[in-house]
Amino acid sequence: MPLLRIIDGVEKGRVFEIDADRVTLGREPENAICLPDVKASRVHCEITRKEGRWHLKDLGSSNGTWSEDGRIDSLPMQDGSTFRIGRTWLRFESKAPQTISELASVGGETVLGLDKTHTSGLLQVGGDRVNAYLALLHHIVLQSNGARGRDELFDILDDISADALEGDRVAVFLPDADGWSLWPPHEKRLRARWGAAPFARTLLAEIRQRREPLLVAMPPSVKSATPEADFAPSQSMVQSGVHSAMAAPLRLGDEVHALLYVDRLNGAKAFTRTDLEFLAAVANQLAVQLANNQKVALLTAEVERLAVAPHRTAVQLIGADPVMQAVQAFVARAAPTMAPVLVLGESGTGKELVARAVHQQSKRADKPLQVVNCAAIAENLVESTLFGHVKGAFTGADETRPGVFELADGATLFLDEVGELPLGTQAKLLRALEQGEVQRVGDSSLRKVDVRVIAATNRDLAAEAKAGRFREDLYHRLNVLVVTLPPLRERPADIEALIDHFLAESAKRLGQAGKRLTPEARTLLLRYPWPGNVRQLRNVLERASIMSAGVQIQPGDLSAEVSAEPATVHVDAPMATLAEVEKTHILRVLERCGGNKKQAADILAIDRSTLYAKLKQFGHG
């Protein structure tokens, strides 16, 4: 009989003998081969024998069955064939087993069991859903131990609830002063897939008061709650299709760090008490992990603060968002070269930090980076600052001085806000880049320099060149290695890591013990749009570290603009009609344009006549 061996995953080393013409694999104990992998569907795939040949077939699983070449629908099974379900790799072996003790014979209606050496809480012979959940919880603990922050932990919650519990909607809520706010990454995903379908507001409100896991469940075919439920769904829940929902708080002591919510829309199968107990166990495990992460961050900050002679650390570009990972990859590739680098992005996104990272990873890192803010230099002193001057070149030039280009000879020069340079200076900058020559003001001789230039601007240099406000030839010379930094509002998942980094940085700079945010204060920071980007976040946290009286930063310790910012998602708000959404959006755009209807129509991409008709319909004609 052929064998199926787990070669990587939770049960690595387990071997099963296939003694039937058809066996199924999946997460349910009723499968011939039961896999405690959160990515496995309840009945994931099957292995069948036809005309003496074995085949693997995916049974419409949500996460797919994979070979080394990619996702598969079916795969011929030969000796040594491998495939993956979730994180579990399995190998098909046609040879006989070495010993009987290493096998669990499967096939027909036999339920898979583990031998006596596997009694650490995984599936046993005749195992039910409780045991399956215990196996999954063991898997979750292993995953959460490697998580580096709240966002990774929340992603684990997302995976577990969507896959193991087969929920339609999975949401992580964060506590705020008025109730709950959606975790920003979930907000985008849920709105894109499910629109404005409301959540179980009664359930959320009850958990806010009782701070314990709760279940509401009522199958569509009946008119009362299931016996296991804490209460029946409200009428608004039923009308919106939410027949079963449950939630569990991530709680430590009196503090609720987050809430895990999962529901099923228009489904006949309701959640059970066992499902809720599993969700609560997951929430408890990850709440402990969250608290441990906070303690580690505080201890790390305290160690760095108390260090007698802290060593110089490398520039950190913090961010796990794919856009920021692309920036980090760009820095790694661009740093070893000599080509100019152009860094684009809004004010406060960290353009100078990227410049320092490029310099620090370059072959010129042993020399200091020269930094010039072009927007901060008086126009009559720009050329002197960049290229130097000789004594008597202009009023006040009482001695000869080299410019920053000469000071950066053999090193790197960072020109911040390069778009602010006067056109005349731009021509000399182009010569310095093209020929490696500079001329001091009032001097007739040229001086050779070897400078690697990194420029940055928040302007659209292509548009500036087209408008004649920036030299086109200089633009093309700078436009060799270009990277654009995203605004903070477009990478909300990175805010968590930046918060912890800046809190540690502030503690070190202020010489105080590390402070931490209350869950409500943290939620305010996560919901704020950050028009000033990373720079604004850093300043807000430094101010809060100074103003807070204790070790905890409360919402009142945050600056007024942050604490007054309303949450963009209100779980208790009623559903709006399409007409109401359209009206609200049009009026908001018109307000942003200062009442300029032509500009508003351009932004909305509609004719002005259409805009006038809409406004008349709204009573604003």
Buried (B, 14 or more C-beta within 10 A) or exposed (E): BBBBBBEBBBBEEBBBBBBBEBBBBBBBBBBBBBBBBBBBBBBBBBBBBEEEEBEBBBBEBEBBBBEEEEEBEEBEBEEEBBBBBBBBBBBBBEEEBEEEEBBBBBBEEBBBBBEEEBEEEBBBEEBBBEBBBBBBBBBBBEBBEEBEBBBBBBBBBBBBBBBBBBBBBBBBBBBBEEBBBBBBBBBEBBEEEBEBBBBBBBBBBBBBEEBEBBBBBBBEEEEEBBEBBBBBBBEBBBEBBBBBBBBBBBBBEEBBBBBBBBBBBEBEEBBBBBBBBBBBBBBBBBBBBBBEBBEEBBEBBBEBBEEEEEEEEEBEBBBBBEEBEBBBEBBEEBBEBEEBBBBBBBEBBBBBBBBBBBBBBBEBBEBEBBBBEBEEBEEEEBBBBBBBBBEEBEEEBEEBBBBBBBBBBEBBBBBBBBBBBEEEBBEBBBBBBEEBBBBBBBBEEEBEBEBBBBBBBBBEBEEBBEEEEBBEEBBEBBBEBBBBBBBBBEBBBBBBBBBBBBBBBBBBEEEBEBBBBBBBBBBBBBBBEBEBBBBBBBBBBBBBBEEBEEEEBBBEBBBEEBBEBEBEBBBEEEEEEEEEEBBEEBBEBBEEBEEEEEBBBBEBEBEEEEBBEBBEEBEEE
